[in-house]
Amino acid sequence: MKQASTSIRWLYLVVGVIALLFAGILYAWSILKAPLAAEFGWSAADLALNFTLTMCFFCLGGMAGGLLAKRLGTRLTLILAALLACAGFLLTARLSGQSVAMLYVSYGILSGAGIGIAYNVIISTTSAWFPDKKGTCSGALMMGFGASALVLGNLAGALIDHPSVGWRAAFSFLGGALGLVLLIAAFLLRLPAPDTALPQPQVKAARKDEAFEAHDYTPGEMIRRFPFWRAFLCIVFLAAVGNTVISFAKDLSLSVGANAALATTLVGVLSVCNGLGRILTGALFDLLGRRRTMLLANVTAILAAAVTLLSVLAASVPLCVIGLCVTGLSYGACPTISSAFTSAFYGTKHFPVNFSIMNFNLMGASFMATAASVLLGSTGGYVAPFLLLLVLALAALLLNLSVRRP
């Protein structure tokens, strides 16, 4: 067996983080949709449906990426992802506004599927180099993806508002940059050879209760086991807390008395905490093990819902700031746990497809967020939505405590 170069695998991690930083532009929809609404007069419901479609095809693209990578390999699959994602943005830049259905096809289906394919392939390929640091690797990759809304989202906003650029040129630039970065990643990233000797995880005292015989579960074997569904629903409920708060963070801040400038800043702070939560959770996963890390993330989600609810009841800006920061940390934990948990419990051989199945928790969380938004609209206040989120976080704790080895 040959010893893998440590510098090579860390280089692959850097490439993966940069590629996902660009792919995460998908989450900057709240910024990208504004000029479309202004120019074409599309309603908030029309644009919300586009994001729902985007997330659905992101999940479906992830599953397709896992299957295609097994047949075509990492390089060809990432090239396909680059072409789809780039085409989606370029076609969006050329919309005439006659039919919102074209937006659904270009941004929702093409870009959503392309980015979903890339997301799965990059994570599964890079993670294969880090059997000893599953959490750290997952956290770094997820941080890159989550930070995109803050980094590239602000750049996109500046380009859209610039009088000599505008939204069409901004979409073309973002699509071209995304396609180029994914193409570069396609030619740089590769799976470790079968005879590559990689550092293996060491069972620490804090994780001895987690030790069990490693086994590569097929997707069918995985979904037939109750621990998977308990973890899946647990992550759905935990992600619903962050997903919901992110959707109305600015309006929530304004409702408790924050001024417009502070409310806008808090949206950025929430994104920063989201990124920090991803990499922090990854490090804790390697240090404390799966069980303790998931319980800590769950407690954080309960605190996030409770503190933010108190800020609404007391109309307290300081409590709202704390609540949004804790919400960001708890939400950031979810994608990292999804990746690290799937790899640790169900092995690496079938990880691309297994991870894509686990990733459907994003759709479940979005439906929960929709239910909370309906409550907000029907009650006219934030108390009912946050009571729902608190119940979901507590239900997640019960599921969390019941998760055992597969």
KOLFIKE-514033 format. One record per residue (C-alpha): residue number from 1; x, y, z. Coordinates in nm, 4 decimals, m for minus. Layout:
REM residues N
[NUM,[X,Y,Z]]
...
REM end
This chain:
REM residues 406
[1,[0.0000,0.0000,0.0000]]
[2,[0.1192,0.3508,m0.0667]]
[3,[0.1015,0.6282,0.1881]]
[4,[m0.1145,0.9233,0.0808]]
[5,[0.0495,1.2615,0.0819]]
[6,[m0.1005,1.4681,0.3619]]
[7,[m0.0475,1.7870,0.1639]]
[8,[m0.2413,1.6447,m0.1318]]
[9,[m0.5509,1.5618,0.0681]]
[10,[m0.5526,1.9036,0.2343]]
[11,[m0.5165,2.0613,m0.1087]]
[12,[m0.8221,1.8659,m0.2196]]
[13,[m1.0092,1.9995,0.0821]]
[14,[m0.9198,2.3583,m0.0129]]
[15,[m1.0376,2.2951,m0.3707]]
[16,[m1.3611,2.1463,m0.2383]]
[17,[m1.4279,2.4409,m0.0064]]
[18,[m1.3711,2.6943,m0.2880]]
[19,[m1.5914,2.4985,m0.5298]]
[20,[m1.8748,2.4809,m0.2756]]
[21,[m1.8322,2.8505,m0.1949]]
[22,[m1.9316,2.9230,m0.5549]]
[23,[m2.1983,2.6508,m0.5657]]
[24,[m2.3614,2.7978,m0.2547]]
[25,[m2.4743,3.1011,m0.4559]]
[26,[m2.7974,2.9015,m0.4768]]
[27,[m2.8773,3.0255,m0.1233]]
[28,[m2.8487,3.3920,m0.2243]]
[29,[m3.1934,3.3760,m0.3872]]
[30,[m3.3299,3.6470,m0.1571]]
[31,[m3.0840,3.8869,m0.3254]]
[32,[m3.1054,3.7482,m0.6787]]
[33,[m3.4858,3.7538,m0.6935]]
[34,[m3.5237,4.1272,m0.6256]]
[35,[m3.4470,4.2559,m0.9794]]
[36,[m3.6724,3.9880,m1.1325]]
[37,[m3.9647,4.1036,m0.9218]]
[38,[m3.8912,4.4687,m1.0060]]
[39,[m3.8552,4.4215,m1.3818]]
[40,[m4.1148,4.1541,m1.4552]]
[41,[m4.3640,4.2127,m1.1749]]
[42,[m4.3605,3.8504,m1.0631]]
[43,[m4.5295,3.7998,m0.7285]]
[44,[m4.3677,3.6858,m0.4048]]
[45,[m4.5569,3.3560,m0.4379]]
[46,[m4.4185,3.3017,m0.7910]]
[47,[m4.0629,3.3608,m0.6712]]
[48,[m4.1101,3.1512,m0.3565]]
[49,[m4.2244,2.8597,m0.5731]]
[50,[m3.9060,2.8945,m0.7772]]
[51,[m3.6915,2.8525,m0.4667]]
[52,[m3.8969,2.5507,m0.3593]]
[53,[m3.8376,2.3945,m0.7026]]
[54,[m3.4692,2.4818,m0.6770]]
[55,[m3.4342,2.2982,m0.3464]]
[56,[m3.6296,1.9978,m0.4772]]
[57,[m3.4052,1.9647,m0.7824]]
[58,[m3.1002,2.0313,m0.5663]]
[59,[m3.1925,1.7196,m0.3670]]
[60,[m3.2769,1.5192,m0.6805]]
[61,[m2.9531,1.6364,m0.8406]]
[62,[m2.7642,1.5135,m0.5365]]
[63,[m2.9095,1.1661,m0.5803]]
[64,[m2.8349,1.1729,m0.9543]]
[65,[m2.4793,1.2844,m0.8781]]
[66,[m2.4235,0.9874,m0.6504]]
[67,[m2.5472,0.7432,m0.9147]]
[68,[m2.3681,0.9109,m1.2069]]
[69,[m2.0362,0.9285,m1.0230]]
[70,[m2.0395,0.5482,m0.9879]]
[71,[m2.0922,0.5077,m1.3633]]
[72,[m1.9073,0.8032,m1.5160]]
[73,[m1.6534,0.8879,m1.2479]]
[74,[m1.5924,1.2128,m1.0610]]
[75,[m1.4546,1.4141,m1.3529]]
[76,[m1.7305,1.3611,m1.6092]]
[77,[m2.0035,1.4009,m1.3483]]
[78,[m1.8614,1.7335,m1.2289]]
[79,[m1.8272,1.8534,m1.5891]]
[80,[m2.1970,1.7764,m1.6408]]
[81,[m2.2782,1.9643,m1.3182]]
[82,[m2.0765,2.2654,m1.4363]]
[83,[m2.2597,2.2757,m1.7699]]
[84,[m2.6052,2.2496,m1.6120]]
[85,[m2.5409,2.5110,m1.3410]]
[86,[m2.3798,2.7558,m1.5814]]
[87,[m2.6552,2.7094,m1.8426]]
[88,[m2.9213,2.7756,m1.5788]]
[89,[m2.7719,3.1115,m1.4823]]
[90,[m2.7037,3.2169,m1.8419]]
[91,[m3.0608,3.1347,m1.9477]]
[92,[m3.1969,3.3231,m1.6460]]
[93,[m2.9964,3.6274,m1.7556]]
[94,[m3.1819,3.6185,m2.0889]]
[95,[m3.5367,3.5887,m1.9586]]
[96,[m3.7947,3.8043,m2.1335]]
[97,[m4.0462,3.7995,m1.8503]]
[98,[m4.3271,3.6591,m2.0647]]
[99,[m4.3571,3.3445,m1.8538]]
[100,[m4.2356,3.2697,m1.5041]]
[101,[m4.2208,2.9035,m1.6109]]
[102,[m3.8953,2.9776,m1.7931]]
[103,[m3.7452,3.0917,m1.4626]]
[104,[m3.8514,2.7614,m1.3098]]
[105,[m3.6751,2.5714,m1.5902]]
[106,[m3.3559,2.7788,m1.5989]]
[107,[m3.2826,2.8600,m1.2355]]
[108,[m3.5037,2.6090,m1.0565]]
[109,[m3.4401,2.2931,m1.2591]]
[110,[m3.1085,2.3410,m1.4443]]
[111,[m2.9124,2.5354,m1.1833]]
[112,[m3.0732,2.3499,m0.8935]]
[113,[m2.9912,2.0073,m1.0401]]
[114,[m2.6416,2.1090,m1.1511]]
[115,[m2.5469,2.2463,m0.8110]]
[116,[m2.7021,1.9429,m0.6388]]
[117,[m2.4889,1.7088,m0.8501]]
[118,[m2.1749,1.9108,m0.7773]]
[119,[m2.2524,1.9304,m0.4047]]
[120,[m2.2802,1.5534,m0.3687]]
[121,[m1.9761,1.4682,m0.5814]]
[122,[m1.7461,1.7245,m0.4200]]
[123,[m1.8407,1.6229,m0.0663]]
[124,[m1.8190,1.2475,m0.1293]]
[125,[m1.4895,1.2741,m0.3207]]
[126,[m1.3195,1.5010,m0.0691]]
[127,[m1.4516,1.3137,0.2350]]
[128,[m1.3015,0.9904,0.1033]]
[129,[m0.9571,1.1354,0.1795]]
[130,[m1.0417,1.1999,0.5467]]
[131,[m1.1549,0.8783,0.7187]]
[132,[m0.9828,1.0042,1.0336]]
[133,[m1.1424,1.3499,1.0270]]
[134,[m1.4929,1.3026,0.8896]]
[135,[m1.6372,1.5846,1.0975]]
[136,[m1.3612,1.8376,1.0301]]
[137,[m1.3763,1.7712,0.6544]]
[138,[m1.7567,1.7911,0.6428]]
[139,[m1.7582,2.1074,0.8543]]
[140,[m1.5065,2.2873,0.6322]]
[141,[m1.6939,2.1932,0.3137]]
[142,[m2.0303,2.2943,0.4593]]
[143,[m1.8840,2.6224,0.5835]]
[144,[m1.7811,2.7070,0.2280]]
[145,[m2.1275,2.6280,0.0970]]
[146,[m2.3015,2.8225,0.3731]]
[147,[m2.0721,3.1267,0.3499]]
[148,[m2.1584,3.1811,m0.0152]]
[149,[m2.4800,3.3706,0.0583]]
[150,[m2.2772,3.6231,0.2577]]
[151,[m1.9674,3.6467,0.0350]]
[152,[m2.1010,3.6005,m0.3190]]
[153,[m2.4467,3.7266,m0.2227]]
[154,[m2.3043,4.0670,m0.1330]]
[155,[m2.0982,4.0682,m0.4538]]
[156,[m2.4088,3.9800,m0.6551]]
[157,[m2.6027,4.2595,m0.4852]]
[158,[m2.3299,4.5103,m0.5664]]
[159,[m2.3196,4.4018,m0.9310]]
[160,[m2.6976,4.4151,m0.9639]]
[161,[m2.7143,4.7661,m0.8173]]
[162,[m2.4198,4.8984,m1.0190]]
[163,[m2.5519,5.1217,m1.2996]]
[164,[m2.3042,4.9899,m1.5575]]
[165,[m2.3610,4.6214,m1.4749]]
[166,[m2.7206,4.5358,m1.3868]]
[167,[m2.8862,4.2062,m1.3049]]
[168,[m2.8480,4.0396,m1.6457]]
[169,[m2.4704,4.0864,m1.6522]]
[170,[m2.4554,3.9843,m1.2845]]
[171,[m2.6330,3.6537,m1.3547]]
[172,[m2.4069,3.5900,m1.6563]]
[173,[m2.0951,3.6613,m1.4499]]
[174,[m2.2075,3.4359,m1.1640]]
[175,[m2.2971,3.1540,m1.4041]]
[176,[m1.9658,3.1797,m1.5871]]
[177,[m1.7652,3.1911,m1.2636]]
[178,[m1.9570,2.8966,m1.1166]]
[179,[m1.9110,2.6883,m1.4319]]
[180,[m1.5376,2.7663,m1.4496]]
[181,[m1.4722,2.6823,m1.0839]]
[182,[m1.6604,2.3514,m1.1108]]
[183,[m1.4679,2.2628,m1.4280]]
[184,[m1.1382,2.3304,m1.2498]]
[185,[m1.2537,2.1149,m0.9585]]
[186,[m1.3471,1.8392,m1.2055]]
[187,[m0.9879,1.8166,m1.3286]]
[188,[m0.8259,1.8494,m0.9844]]
[189,[m1.0367,1.6322,m0.7540]]
[190,[m1.0058,1.2545,m0.7573]]
[191,[m1.0854,0.9643,m0.5288]]
[192,[m0.7984,0.7946,m0.3447]]
[193,[m0.6664,0.4848,m0.5197]]
[194,[m0.7705,0.1505,m0.3630]]
[195,[m0.4135,0.0897,m0.2416]]
[196,[m0.3794,0.4320,m0.0774]]
[197,[m0.3059,0.4139,0.2957]]
[198,[m0.4920,0.6907,0.4747]]
[199,[m0.4832,0.7770,0.8470]]
[200,[m0.7573,0.5888,1.0278]]
[201,[m0.9731,0.7230,1.3127]]
[202,[m0.8659,0.6465,1.6666]]
[203,[m1.1299,0.5605,1.9247]]
[204,[m1.0926,0.8109,2.2066]]
[205,[m1.2182,0.7685,2.5612]]
[206,[m1.5058,1.0085,2.4934]]
[207,[m1.6173,0.7970,2.1990]]
[208,[m1.5760,0.4379,2.3187]]
[209,[m1.9516,0.4045,2.3556]]
[210,[m1.9758,0.4886,1.9839]]
[211,[m1.7405,0.2126,1.8722]]
[212,[m1.8993,m0.0561,1.6556]]
[213,[m1.7877,m0.2740,1.3694]]
[214,[m1.7613,m0.0712,1.0511]]
[215,[m1.9821,m0.1861,0.7648]]
[216,[m2.0627,m0.0410,0.4220]]
[217,[m2.4420,m0.0331,0.4012]]
[218,[m2.6160,m0.0140,0.0646]]
[219,[m2.8889,0.2510,0.0289]]
[220,[m3.1527,m0.0222,0.0618]]
[221,[m2.9969,m0.1572,0.3794]]
[222,[m2.9671,0.1923,0.5225]]
[223,[m3.3299,0.2958,0.4730]]
[224,[m3.4557,m0.0332,0.6175]]
[225,[m3.2997,0.0498,0.9545]]
[226,[m3.4814,0.2543,1.2164]]
[227,[m3.1707,0.4516,1.3295]]
[228,[m3.1607,0.6145,0.9858]]
[229,[m3.5213,0.7362,1.0020]]
[230,[m3.4831,0.8586,1.3592]]
[231,[m3.1743,1.0581,1.2636]]
[232,[m3.3416,1.1773,0.9423]]
[233,[m3.6494,1.3147,1.1233]]
[234,[m3.4311,1.4580,1.3994]]
[235,[m3.2301,1.6587,1.1448]]
[236,[m3.5502,1.7667,0.9648]]
[237,[m3.6866,1.9140,1.2892]]
[238,[m3.3546,2.0761,1.3842]]
[239,[m3.3044,2.2280,1.0379]]
[240,[m3.6625,2.3590,1.0393]]
[241,[m3.5700,2.5957,1.3241]]
[242,[m3.2923,2.7649,1.1271]]
[243,[m3.4697,2.7391,0.7936]]
[244,[m3.7736,2.9214,0.9297]]
[245,[m3.5855,3.1964,1.1108]]
[246,[m3.3633,3.2660,0.8087]]
[247,[m3.6737,3.3219,0.5943]]
[248,[m3.7953,3.6144,0.8100]]
[249,[m3.4890,3.7217,1.0117]]
[250,[m3.4990,4.0836,0.8987]]
[251,[m3.8723,4.1310,0.9592]]
[252,[m3.8396,3.9578,1.2960]]
[253,[m3.5645,4.1996,1.3999]]
[254,[m3.7744,4.4964,1.2954]]
[255,[m4.0741,4.3639,1.4893]]
[256,[m3.8862,4.3705,1.8219]]
[257,[m3.7642,4.7264,1.7712]]
[258,[m3.4370,4.7019,1.5767]]
[259,[m3.3738,4.9805,1.3261]]
[260,[m3.3428,4.9004,0.9540]]
[261,[m2.9606,4.9126,0.9513]]
[262,[m2.9295,4.6759,1.2484]]
[263,[m3.1914,4.4396,1.1046]]
[264,[m2.9943,4.4132,0.7799]]
[265,[m2.6701,4.3588,0.9726]]
[266,[m2.8280,4.0817,1.1776]]
[267,[m2.9082,3.8882,0.8594]]
[268,[m2.5359,3.8906,0.7836]]
[269,[m2.4499,3.7947,1.1414]]
[270,[m2.6888,3.4998,1.1132]]
[271,[m2.5024,3.3848,0.8005]]
[272,[m2.1654,3.4169,0.9743]]
[273,[m2.2868,3.2095,1.2702]]
[274,[m2.4270,2.9560,1.0237]]
[275,[m2.0790,2.9131,0.8743]]
[276,[m1.9128,2.8960,1.2164]]
[277,[m2.1642,2.6344,1.3298]]
[278,[m2.0726,2.4125,1.0361]]
[279,[m1.6995,2.3978,1.1000]]
[280,[m1.7360,2.3961,1.4804]]
[281,[m1.9735,2.0996,1.4623]]
[282,[m1.7292,1.9149,1.2397]]
[283,[m1.4466,1.9601,1.4894]]
[284,[m1.6709,1.8513,1.7778]]
[285,[m1.7827,1.5437,1.5838]]
[286,[m1.4211,1.4268,1.5638]]
[287,[m1.3455,1.5251,1.9235]]
[288,[m1.6591,1.4174,2.1126]]
[289,[m1.8177,1.1641,1.8804]]
[290,[m2.1532,1.1476,1.7087]]
[291,[m2.3799,1.1114,2.0096]]
[292,[m2.2522,1.4020,2.2168]]
[293,[m2.2234,1.6319,1.9160]]
[294,[m2.5808,1.5648,1.8025]]
[295,[m2.7135,1.6190,2.1549]]
[296,[m2.5202,1.9463,2.1822]]
[297,[m2.6605,2.0615,1.8472]]
[298,[m3.0098,1.9683,1.9653]]
[299,[m2.9768,2.1646,2.2892]]
[300,[m2.8525,2.4613,2.0848]]
[301,[m3.1645,2.4438,1.8644]]
[302,[m3.3905,2.4362,2.1719]]
[303,[m3.2102,2.7420,2.3119]]
[304,[m3.2376,2.9175,1.9755]]
[305,[m3.6167,2.8740,1.9609]]
[306,[m3.6651,2.9570,2.3310]]
[307,[m3.4466,3.2692,2.3405]]
[308,[m3.5922,3.4073,2.0177]]
[309,[m3.9443,3.3422,2.1475]]
[310,[m3.8571,3.5349,2.4638]]
[311,[m3.7248,3.8224,2.2518]]
[312,[m4.0630,3.8399,2.0762]]
[313,[m4.2597,3.8281,2.4014]]
[314,[m4.0380,4.0927,2.5650]]
[315,[m3.9813,4.2970,2.2461]]
[316,[m3.6100,4.2807,2.3331]]
[317,[m3.3493,4.3610,2.0697]]
[318,[m3.0560,4.2175,2.2737]]
[319,[m3.2393,3.8867,2.3198]]
[320,[m3.3199,3.8854,1.9491]]
[321,[m2.9512,3.9316,1.8643]]
[322,[m2.8579,3.6402,2.0914]]
[323,[m3.1401,3.4272,1.9527]]
[324,[m3.0358,3.4854,1.5906]]
[325,[m2.6704,3.4064,1.6679]]
[326,[m2.7633,3.0806,1.8434]]
[327,[m3.0028,2.9980,1.5587]]
[328,[m2.7205,3.0379,1.3075]]
[329,[m2.4962,2.8057,1.5073]]
[330,[m2.7683,2.5413,1.5417]]
[331,[m2.8652,2.5569,1.1740]]
[332,[m2.5013,2.5285,1.0683]]
[333,[m2.4718,2.2048,1.2638]]
[334,[m2.7370,2.0263,1.0540]]
[335,[m2.5616,1.9763,0.7169]]
[336,[m2.2351,1.8818,0.8872]]
[337,[m2.4114,1.6213,1.1005]]
[338,[m2.5929,1.4869,0.7923]]
[339,[m2.2639,1.4231,0.6137]]
[340,[m2.0552,1.3011,0.9077]]
[341,[m2.3352,1.0836,1.0509]]
[342,[m2.4009,0.9119,0.7176]]
[343,[m2.0334,0.8374,0.6651]]
[344,[m1.9719,0.7200,1.0231]]
[345,[m2.2826,0.4976,1.0479]]
[346,[m2.3157,0.3611,0.6956]]
[347,[m1.9627,0.3561,0.5533]]
[348,[m1.7881,0.5151,0.2574]]
[349,[m1.8453,0.2652,m0.0239]]
[350,[m2.2031,0.3788,m0.0927]]
[351,[m2.1670,0.7229,0.0658]]
[352,[m2.2555,0.9329,m0.2446]]
[353,[m2.6027,0.7777,m0.2782]]
[354,[m2.6582,0.7347,0.0971]]
[355,[m2.5707,1.0998,0.1567]]
[356,[m2.8024,1.2153,m0.1213]]
[357,[m3.0871,1.0262,0.0478]]
[358,[m3.0060,1.1799,0.3863]]
[359,[m2.9911,1.5204,0.2175]]
[360,[m3.3642,1.5054,0.1460]]
[361,[m3.4035,1.6353,0.5006]]
[362,[m3.3695,1.9799,0.3368]]
[363,[m3.7060,1.9292,0.1689]]
[364,[m3.8663,1.8151,0.4930]]
[365,[m3.7278,2.1182,0.6748]]
[366,[m3.8602,2.3514,0.4039]]
[367,[m4.2125,2.2091,0.4470]]
[368,[m4.1888,2.2701,0.8232]]
[369,[m4.0743,2.6255,0.7519]]
[370,[m4.3744,2.6713,0.5226]]
[371,[m4.6061,2.5571,0.8045]]
[372,[m4.4457,2.8125,1.0380]]
[373,[m4.4940,3.0832,0.7748]]
[374,[m4.8624,2.9914,0.7437]]
[375,[m4.8938,3.0309,1.1219]]
[376,[m4.7247,3.3693,1.0977]]
[377,[m4.9713,3.4818,0.8338]]
[378,[m5.2787,3.3472,1.0111]]
[379,[m5.1928,3.4782,1.3590]]
[380,[m5.0199,3.7996,1.2531]]
[381,[m4.7398,3.7469,1.5052]]
[382,[m4.4270,3.5441,1.5744]]
[383,[m4.5372,3.3725,1.8965]]
[384,[m4.7198,3.0802,1.7319]]
[385,[m4.4403,3.0044,1.4809]]
[386,[m4.1781,2.9970,1.7560]]
[387,[m4.3945,2.7780,1.9758]]
[388,[m4.4092,2.5343,1.6828]]
[389,[m4.0308,2.5508,1.6405]]
[390,[m3.9781,2.4887,2.0106]]
[391,[m4.2032,2.1804,1.9957]]
[392,[m4.0108,2.0529,1.6916]]
[393,[m3.6760,2.1015,1.8674]]
[394,[m3.8023,1.9095,2.1727]]
[395,[m3.9378,1.6315,1.9502]]
[396,[m3.5962,1.6164,1.7828]]
[397,[m3.4389,1.5620,2.1249]]
[398,[m3.6548,1.2539,2.1857]]
[399,[m3.5572,1.1142,1.8451]]
[400,[m3.1937,1.2056,1.9079]]
[401,[m3.1812,1.0123,2.2331]]
[402,[m3.3198,0.7034,2.0605]]
[403,[m3.0559,0.6873,1.7831]]
[404,[m2.8278,0.3875,1.8288]]
[405,[m2.5735,0.2064,1.6173]]
[406,[m2.7162,0.0705,1.2885]]
REM end
